[in-house]
Amino acid sequence: MKYLLIPFIAFFVSCGSKVESQQEKSEEKPSKGFPMVMPHEKPNIKLSHALERNYDAYMGVQPKYNELYSQFKYTPLKGLDYSNHDGTITRRDPSKVIFENGKYYVWYTYRHTKTPPQGADKSTEEIPSSDWDLCDIWYATSTDGFTWEEQGVAVPRPEKPNVGWRSVSTTDILKWKGKYYLYYQGFMEASGKRGDDCPVAVSYSDSPDGPWTPYNKIVIPNGGEGQWDQFSIHDPYPLVYKGKIYLYYKSDSGKKGDWVRMQGLATADNPLGPFTKYAQNPVINSGHETTLFPFKEGIAALVIRDGNEHNTVQYAKDGINFDIASITELMPNAGGPFIPDAFTDTKDGRGITWGISHFTSVNGWKTNHSILTRFDCDLSQDLNDPAMKRAHTYYKPEHYFKHGLNGEQRKRIKAENHKLHNN
């Protein structure tokens, strides 16, 4: 009989445990909801994926607390003539701004031709194919960053067949061990003949005012056949980081009409090379130009226009593995910031507050040319400008209406309406 009782006892004990467990669950307090006031530190509660990301991916829980978030403000520059904007003079793709000899310096692509760009088929040795064809590198100086005095040519096109004999453009500056280096794209044929094929060249000087000596050699070559940077190495952008020269660059991969623009990295111990490309290039999967700066222990990047991650500020603690740090708008095209610690090998980059960028196709394609402009922002550890940290820019209705439907889209909608009404 006692053997028969054992299963029954086990059964009742099991049932009793389940009842007690259910009673305990019913007495548990409901999970704590997310607080009314967003805490600056991640709360110790279960969070949605979106809120986990909000705390883990960004440097602040709201844009106004994020050191790598900013709006951008623009001011016209004074002192530069554009021939009544007839398209014969262009200034574009400014370098970083540096401060030397009691004044600011900026270098840029300069074109002064008989006509505006006419396309590759109509181009000659005097008629440009594109806005960056038949160009030299010029520079200007300023005491306040708003009014600039043009100083003239820094790097002219060299004699044929040296690198850049057709055009030198899109320059940037490096200061290394008391000398100055200008890196730039060197074209050996009119842009558009085969795309924008070009490698990187360099000139060097003992002074930011020159004279500049061309190295007359390719310092960063195109990639091998079938690689993403096979045809173009654009926008060379040097910084001093971890005791080396970190030179970031852009390439156009893919094919005409379906370009994919991404950013790569090459490093060197000597400004004249050899440069070693990072094995896992590209290091940034989006962006149209390269604009980067030391920030804290790593490197921050402005990623504009192209790719899934356009309109973002990104950050890499190691200068290589970039993540999105903020999403913003009205970002500077081809921004050349003033970066006081660009070449100091800082371990605590302070960030940027202003620079020079460009606007392209100012009056449309018939007089296709570009102008330089000043941008201001708060991407700095040393500035707290609440007006730069606002999370919304108001646009009047006219701004939206300028982005209306094109002719093909209107035809499609008309056909859709016609089909709907006749069914």
C-alpha positions as CSV (number, residue, x, y, z in Angstrom):
1,M,0.0,0.0,0.0
2,K,2.8,2.4,0.8
3,Y,4.2,1.9,-2.6
4,L,0.9,3.0,-4.1
5,L,0.9,6.2,-2.0
6,I,4.3,7.4,-3.3
7,P,3.1,8.5,-6.8
8,F,0.1,10.2,-5.3
9,I,2.3,12.1,-2.8
10,A,4.6,13.2,-5.6
11,F,1.7,14.3,-7.7
12,F,0.2,16.5,-5.0
13,V,3.6,18.0,-4.2
14,S,4.1,18.8,-7.9
15,C,0.6,20.4,-8.1
16,G,1.3,22.4,-4.9
17,S,4.6,23.7,-6.3
18,K,2.8,24.9,-9.5
19,V,0.1,26.7,-7.5
20,E,2.7,28.4,-5.4
21,S,4.7,29.4,-8.5
22,Q,1.6,30.9,-10.1
23,Q,0.8,32.8,-6.9
24,E,4.3,34.2,-6.8
25,K,4.1,35.4,-10.4
26,S,0.7,37.0,-9.8
27,E,2.3,38.9,-6.9
28,E,5.2,40.2,-8.9
29,K,5.2,43.9,-9.7
30,P,4.8,44.9,-13.3
31,S,8.0,45.7,-15.2
32,K,9.2,49.3,-14.7
33,G,8.4,51.5,-17.7
34,F,10.8,53.9,-19.4
35,P,11.1,57.1,-17.3
36,M,9.3,60.3,-18.2
37,V,12.5,62.2,-18.2
38,M,15.1,60.5,-20.4
39,P,18.1,59.6,-18.2
40,H,21.6,60.4,-19.5
41,E,22.8,57.0,-18.3
42,K,21.3,53.8,-19.7
43,P,18.6,52.6,-17.2
44,N,18.9,49.1,-15.7
45,I,15.7,47.9,-17.3
46,K,14.9,45.9,-20.4
47,L,15.0,48.2,-23.5
48,S,13.9,48.0,-27.0
49,H,16.5,47.7,-29.8
50,A,15.9,51.4,-30.6
51,L,16.6,52.6,-27.1
52,E,19.6,50.2,-26.7
53,R,21.0,51.9,-29.9
54,N,20.3,55.3,-28.6
55,Y,22.5,54.7,-25.5
56,D,25.2,52.6,-27.1
57,A,25.7,54.2,-30.6
58,Y,25.7,57.9,-29.8
59,M,27.7,60.2,-27.6
60,G,24.6,61.7,-26.0
61,V,21.0,60.6,-25.5
62,Q,19.7,63.7,-27.5
63,P,21.4,65.6,-30.3
64,K,22.0,68.6,-28.0
65,Y,24.1,66.4,-25.7
66,N,26.0,64.7,-28.6
67,E,29.5,66.2,-29.1
68,L,29.5,64.9,-32.7
69,Y,26.2,66.4,-33.7
70,S,25.8,69.8,-35.2
71,Q,23.8,71.9,-37.6
72,F,25.9,73.9,-40.1
73,K,25.7,77.6,-40.9
74,Y,27.0,79.2,-44.1
75,T,28.5,82.7,-44.8
76,P,29.6,84.1,-48.2
77,L,33.3,84.9,-48.4
78,K,34.5,88.3,-49.3
79,G,37.5,89.2,-51.5
80,L,37.2,86.6,-54.3
81,D,36.0,87.6,-57.8
82,Y,34.1,85.2,-60.1
83,S,33.8,87.2,-63.3
84,N,30.1,88.0,-62.8
85,H,29.6,84.2,-62.5
86,D,29.9,83.6,-66.2
87,G,31.5,80.2,-65.6
88,T,35.0,81.1,-66.7
89,I,36.4,81.2,-63.1
90,T,35.9,78.5,-60.5
91,R,37.2,77.9,-57.0
92,R,36.3,74.6,-55.4
93,D,37.6,71.7,-53.2
94,P,39.3,73.7,-50.5
95,S,42.0,72.2,-48.3
96,K,42.0,72.1,-44.6
97,V,42.6,75.6,-43.2
98,I,45.8,76.2,-41.2
99,F,47.1,79.1,-39.2
100,E,50.7,80.2,-39.9
101,N,52.5,83.5,-39.8
102,G,49.6,85.2,-38.0
103,K,47.0,84.4,-40.7
104,Y,44.8,81.6,-42.0
105,Y,45.8,79.7,-45.2
106,V,43.6,77.7,-47.6
107,W,44.4,76.1,-50.9
108,Y,41.9,75.1,-53.6
109,T,41.2,74.1,-57.2
110,Y,41.3,77.1,-59.4
111,R,40.2,77.3,-63.1
112,H,40.2,80.4,-65.3
113,T,39.4,79.4,-68.9
114,K,37.9,81.0,-72.0
115,T,34.6,79.2,-71.6
116,P,32.7,77.2,-69.0
117,P,33.1,73.4,-69.2
118,Q,31.9,72.0,-72.5
119,G,32.1,68.2,-71.9
120,A,34.7,65.7,-72.8
121,D,33.9,65.6,-76.6
122,K,34.2,69.4,-77.0
123,S,37.2,69.8,-74.8
124,T,40.6,71.1,-76.1
125,E,43.8,72.3,-74.5
126,E,41.9,75.6,-73.8
127,I,38.3,74.4,-73.4
128,P,37.6,72.5,-70.2
129,S,35.6,69.3,-70.2
130,S,34.6,69.6,-66.5
131,D,34.7,72.1,-63.7
132,W,37.9,70.5,-62.4
133,D,39.6,70.3,-65.8
134,L,42.5,72.6,-66.9
135,C,43.0,73.7,-63.3
136,D,45.9,74.8,-61.0
137,I,46.2,74.9,-57.2
138,W,45.9,78.4,-55.9
139,Y,45.8,79.8,-52.3
140,A,44.4,82.7,-50.3
141,T,45.0,84.1,-46.8
142,S,42.8,85.7,-44.2
143,T,43.0,87.3,-40.7
144,D,39.4,86.6,-39.8
145,G,38.2,83.6,-41.9
146,F,35.6,85.7,-43.6
147,T,37.5,88.1,-45.9
148,W,40.2,86.4,-48.0
149,E,43.0,87.8,-50.1
150,E,44.0,85.6,-53.1
151,Q,47.8,85.1,-53.3
152,G,47.9,83.4,-56.7
153,V,49.1,80.0,-57.9
154,A,50.8,77.6,-55.5
155,V,51.1,74.5,-57.8
156,P,50.7,75.0,-61.5
157,R,50.1,72.2,-64.0
158,P,53.5,70.7,-64.7
159,E,54.9,70.1,-68.2
160,K,53.7,67.1,-70.1
161,P,54.1,64.1,-69.5
162,N,54.5,64.7,-65.7
163,V,51.7,63.7,-63.3
164,G,48.9,66.3,-63.5
165,W,50.0,67.9,-66.8
166,R,46.3,68.2,-67.9
167,S,44.9,69.3,-64.5
168,V,45.8,69.4,-60.8
169,S,42.9,69.6,-58.4
170,T,41.3,68.7,-55.1
171,T,44.3,69.5,-52.9
172,D,44.9,69.1,-49.2
173,I,47.7,70.2,-46.8
174,L,50.1,68.4,-44.5
175,K,52.6,69.8,-42.1
176,W,55.3,67.3,-41.2
177,K,58.6,68.0,-39.4
178,G,58.6,71.7,-40.3
179,K,57.8,71.2,-44.0
180,Y,54.6,71.6,-45.9
181,Y,53.1,69.1,-48.4
182,L,50.2,69.6,-50.8
183,Y,48.6,66.4,-52.1
184,Y,46.3,66.6,-55.1
185,Q,44.8,64.7,-58.0
186,G,46.9,64.6,-61.1
187,F,45.0,64.3,-64.4
188,M,46.8,63.1,-67.6
189,E,43.8,63.5,-69.8
190,A,40.6,65.5,-69.9
191,S,38.1,64.4,-67.3
192,G,35.3,62.4,-68.8
193,K,37.4,60.7,-71.5
194,R,37.5,57.5,-69.4
195,G,35.8,58.8,-66.3
196,D,37.8,60.7,-63.7
197,D,40.9,58.5,-63.8
198,C,43.8,59.9,-61.8
199,P,46.3,59.0,-59.1
200,V,47.6,61.3,-56.3
201,A,50.7,63.5,-56.6
202,V,52.4,65.8,-54.1
203,S,54.5,69.0,-54.0
204,Y,56.5,70.2,-51.0
205,S,57.8,73.5,-49.5
206,D,59.6,75.0,-46.5
207,S,56.9,77.7,-46.3
208,P,53.1,77.8,-46.7
209,D,53.8,80.6,-49.2
210,G,56.0,78.4,-51.4
211,P,57.8,78.0,-53.6
212,W,56.5,74.4,-54.1
213,T,58.6,71.7,-55.6
214,P,56.7,69.0,-57.4
215,Y,57.7,65.4,-56.6
216,N,56.6,64.5,-60.2
217,K,55.9,60.9,-59.1
218,I,52.7,59.1,-58.2
219,V,52.6,58.7,-54.4
220,I,49.3,56.8,-54.1
221,P,48.6,54.7,-57.2
222,N,45.3,53.3,-58.4
223,G,44.2,49.9,-57.3
224,G,44.8,46.7,-59.3
225,E,42.5,45.5,-62.0
226,G,39.0,44.8,-60.7
227,Q,39.6,46.5,-57.4
228,W,37.3,49.3,-56.0
229,D,39.9,52.0,-56.6
230,Q,41.1,50.8,-59.9
231,F,40.5,54.0,-61.8
232,S,40.5,56.9,-59.4
233,I,42.1,58.1,-56.1
234,H,40.3,61.3,-55.3
235,D,40.3,63.8,-52.4
236,P,43.6,63.0,-50.7
237,Y,43.2,64.1,-47.1
238,P,46.2,63.7,-44.7
239,L,46.3,63.7,-40.9
240,V,49.0,62.8,-38.4
241,Y,47.8,60.0,-36.2
242,K,49.6,57.4,-34.1
243,G,53.0,58.7,-35.3
244,K,52.1,58.1,-38.9
245,I,50.6,59.9,-41.9
246,Y,47.0,58.7,-42.3
247,L,45.9,59.7,-45.7
248,Y,42.2,59.1,-46.5
249,Y,40.8,59.2,-50.0
250,K,37.7,58.6,-52.1
251,S,37.2,56.4,-55.1
252,D,34.4,56.0,-57.7
253,S,33.7,52.4,-58.2
254,G,31.0,50.7,-60.3
255,K,30.1,52.2,-63.6
256,K,28.8,55.4,-65.2
257,G,25.3,56.2,-63.9
258,D,25.7,53.7,-61.0
259,W,28.8,55.0,-59.2
260,V,29.5,53.8,-55.7
261,R,31.6,56.2,-53.7
262,M,33.4,55.1,-50.6
263,Q,36.5,56.1,-48.5
264,G,39.8,54.4,-48.2
265,L,42.9,54.8,-46.1
266,A,46.7,54.7,-46.9
267,T,49.4,55.2,-44.3
268,A,53.1,56.1,-44.5
269,D,56.1,57.1,-42.3
270,N,57.3,59.6,-45.0
271,P,55.2,62.2,-46.8
272,L,56.6,61.1,-50.1
273,G,55.8,57.5,-49.4
274,P,55.7,54.6,-49.8
275,F,52.0,54.6,-48.7
276,T,50.4,51.3,-47.7
277,K,46.7,50.9,-48.3
278,Y,44.7,49.4,-45.5
279,A,44.0,45.8,-46.4
280,Q,40.2,46.0,-45.6
281,N,39.6,49.2,-47.6
282,P,37.1,50.9,-47.9
283,V,36.9,52.0,-44.3
284,I,33.8,54.2,-44.9
285,N,31.0,52.9,-47.1
286,S,29.5,56.2,-48.1
287,G,30.3,59.9,-48.7
288,H,31.3,62.0,-51.7
289,E,34.3,63.9,-50.3
290,T,36.7,63.3,-47.5
291,T,36.5,65.5,-44.4
292,L,38.0,64.1,-41.2
293,F,39.5,65.4,-38.0
294,P,41.1,64.1,-34.8
295,F,38.5,63.7,-32.0
296,K,39.3,62.5,-28.5
297,E,41.5,59.4,-29.0
298,G,40.2,58.7,-32.6
299,I,39.1,60.2,-35.9
300,A,35.8,61.7,-36.8
301,A,34.4,62.0,-40.4
302,L,31.8,64.0,-42.2
303,V,30.0,61.6,-44.6
304,I,28.0,63.5,-47.1
305,R,25.7,62.8,-50.1
306,D,26.4,59.3,-51.4
307,G,25.7,55.8,-49.9
308,N,23.4,54.4,-47.3
309,E,25.1,56.4,-44.5
310,H,25.1,59.8,-46.1
311,N,24.4,62.8,-43.9
312,T,26.1,61.3,-40.9
313,V,29.0,62.1,-38.7
314,Q,31.0,59.0,-38.0
315,Y,33.7,58.1,-35.5
316,A,36.5,55.5,-35.2
317,K,38.4,55.1,-32.0
318,D,41.2,53.5,-34.0
319,G,40.9,55.7,-37.1
320,I,39.8,52.7,-39.1
321,N,36.5,51.1,-37.9
322,F,34.0,53.8,-38.3
323,D,30.5,53.9,-36.8
324,I,27.7,56.4,-37.1
325,A,27.9,59.0,-34.3
326,S,25.1,61.3,-35.5
327,I,22.7,62.1,-38.3
328,T,22.4,65.7,-39.5
329,E,21.6,67.8,-42.5
330,L,23.0,70.6,-44.7
331,M,26.5,69.2,-44.4
332,P,29.4,71.1,-46.1
333,N,30.4,69.9,-49.5
334,A,34.1,69.2,-49.8
335,G,34.6,70.7,-46.3
336,G,38.1,71.9,-45.4
337,P,37.9,72.6,-41.6
338,F,40.3,74.6,-39.5
339,I,41.9,71.9,-37.3
340,P,44.5,73.3,-35.0
341,D,45.6,69.8,-33.9
342,A,45.5,68.1,-37.3
343,F,49.3,67.5,-37.4
344,T,50.2,67.4,-33.7
345,D,49.6,63.6,-33.3
346,T,47.2,64.5,-30.5
347,K,45.8,61.8,-28.2
348,D,42.7,64.0,-27.3
349,G,41.5,65.7,-30.5
350,R,39.5,68.8,-29.7
351,G,37.2,68.9,-32.8
352,I,36.2,71.6,-35.2
353,T,34.1,74.8,-35.2
354,W,34.5,76.2,-38.8
355,G,36.0,75.8,-42.2
356,I,35.7,76.4,-45.9
357,S,33.6,74.4,-48.3
358,H,32.1,74.9,-51.8
359,F,28.9,75.2,-53.7
360,T,28.9,73.7,-57.2
361,S,26.9,74.6,-60.4
362,V,26.0,77.9,-58.9
363,N,24.0,79.3,-61.8
364,G,23.2,76.0,-63.5
365,W,25.1,73.8,-66.0
366,K,25.5,76.4,-68.8
367,T,27.8,78.4,-66.6
368,N,29.0,75.5,-64.6
369,H,31.4,76.8,-61.9
370,S,31.8,76.6,-58.1
371,I,32.3,79.1,-55.3
372,L,33.9,78.9,-51.9
373,T,31.9,79.5,-48.7
374,R,32.5,79.5,-45.0
375,F,30.7,77.0,-42.8
376,D,30.4,77.0,-39.0
377,C,29.4,74.2,-36.6
378,D,29.9,72.9,-33.1
379,L,31.7,69.6,-33.4
380,S,34.1,70.6,-30.6
381,Q,34.9,69.6,-27.1
382,D,35.7,73.2,-26.3
383,L,32.5,74.9,-27.6
384,N,28.9,74.7,-26.3
385,D,26.6,76.5,-28.8
386,P,23.0,75.4,-28.2
387,A,21.9,77.1,-31.5
388,M,24.2,74.6,-33.4
389,K,22.7,71.7,-31.6
390,R,19.1,72.1,-32.6
391,A,17.6,69.0,-34.2
392,H,15.5,70.6,-36.8
393,T,16.0,73.2,-39.6
394,Y,12.9,74.9,-40.8
395,Y,12.4,75.2,-44.5
396,K,9.7,77.4,-46.1
397,P,7.3,75.8,-48.5
398,E,9.1,77.3,-51.5
399,H,12.1,75.2,-50.6
400,Y,10.1,72.0,-50.9
401,F,8.3,73.1,-54.1
402,K,11.7,73.5,-55.8
403,H,12.0,69.7,-55.4
404,G,8.9,69.0,-57.4
405,L,8.1,66.1,-59.8
406,N,10.0,65.9,-63.0
407,G,8.4,65.4,-66.4
408,E,8.7,61.6,-66.5
409,Q,7.1,61.3,-63.0
410,R,4.2,63.5,-64.1
411,K,3.6,61.3,-67.2
412,R,3.7,58.2,-65.0
413,I,1.1,59.6,-62.6
414,K,-1.1,60.8,-65.4
415,A,-1.0,57.3,-67.0
416,E,-1.8,55.7,-63.6
417,N,-4.8,58.0,-63.1
418,H,-6.0,57.3,-66.7
419,K,-5.8,53.6,-66.1
420,L,-7.7,53.8,-62.8
421,H,-10.6,55.9,-64.3
422,N,-11.0,53.6,-67.3
423,N,-11.2,50.3,-65.4
